[in-house]
Amino acid sequence: PNEVIEMVADHFGLKANLLKGKKRTKNLADARHLAMFLLRVDEEISLQEVGRIMGGRDHTTVMHAVEKVKNLAATLEKWQREVEALRKRVFGGLVG
């Protein structure tokens, strides 16, 4: 999980510890949501565990992030490209 978080943070030019923090700027929130999505959907980590890994967030926060990324990736090409680029970077394109 930490490797996924580090790669997502690097992709967005952020420090990994920021993804686990409290700040909610748009760029940071988007990166955090994408990290939660990858951990939950591709790594198949439980909602509770993803929340714990991501700074002690509630499982409903993780659910919201996963649904948000799914919906945005299904409707916006920009988000679909982000998800594909991150999957390729993190998993070598083996998932999805």
C-alpha angles and dihedrals in degrees: 000000000000090000090054091049092048093050093048090048091048091048088058095039092248136127114255093233090061090064089060094045134090102254114114108193112150096252091047094045091049091051091046091050092050091050091050090048093052093046093049102037104030101027092037093222115162120261091245093050093047088051091051092047091048095059104290098303123166119259089243089060089055091047090052092049093049093048092046093053092045092051095044093046090050094051107028123057091207091061092043089055091048092052092047093047092049093046090051092048096044102035103021091248092294095123132064 
